[in-house]
Amino acid sequence: MKIKDLPQDASLAGTRFLYPKDNKPYYWYSQWQRGVWGKEDMTSSQILPLFVNDLTEALEWEVVK
């Protein structure tokens, strides 16, 4: 399932997905115009920038269970 396939009213916060640029799973923390703020582990305080050319690219990322 891709992020775009999630219910329209669902919050993306906490959604686990596969970031295609490094093929690693992250948790969606927040987003901004140039990408997504992600966490490798929800218990960590470290937030990483995951860059995209256009935020709509993130809709194609795979959701990971």
C-alpha positions in Angstrom: 0.0 0.0 0.0 1.2 3.5 -0.8 0.7 6.6 1.3 -1.8 7.9 -1.3 -4.0 4.8 -0.6 -4.5 5.6 3.1 -7.9 7.1 4.0 -8.2 10.8 3.1 -9.0 11.7 6.7 -6.1 9.8 8.3 -3.3 11.6 10.0 0.1 10.7 8.6 1.8 11.3 11.9 3.3 8.0 13.1 2.8 6.3 9.7 5.8 4.0 9.0 7.0 4.2 5.4 9.9 3.3 3.2 12.0 6.2 2.0 13.1 5.3 -1.5 16.4 7.4 -1.5 18.0 5.1 1.1 15.5 2.2 1.2 15.1 2.5 5.0 11.9 2.7 7.0 11.0 5.9 8.9 8.0 7.2 10.8 6.3 10.3 9.5 6.7 13.1 12.0 5.7 16.2 10.0 6.2 17.7 6.6 7.2 21.0 5.0 7.4 22.2 1.4 10.7 20.5 0.7 10.1 17.1 2.3 9.1 15.1 5.4 10.5 15.1 8.9 11.0 11.5 9.8 12.1 9.4 12.7 13.9 6.1 12.6 12.4 5.2 16.0 9.4 6.9 17.5 11.0 6.8 21.0 14.0 8.8 19.7 14.2 12.6 19.9 16.2 12.7 16.6 14.1 14.0 13.7 15.6 13.7 10.2 14.9 15.7 7.0 13.8 13.5 4.1 14.0 15.7 1.0 11.8 15.6 -2.1 11.6 17.7 -5.2 7.8 18.0 -4.7 5.9 17.0 -1.6 3.5 15.0 -3.8 6.4 12.5 -4.4 5.8 11.3 -0.8 2.3 10.0 -1.8 4.1 7.2 -3.8 6.1 6.0 -0.8 5.3 2.5 0.5 3.6 2.1 3.9 5.5 -0.4 6.1 3.7 -2.5 8.8 
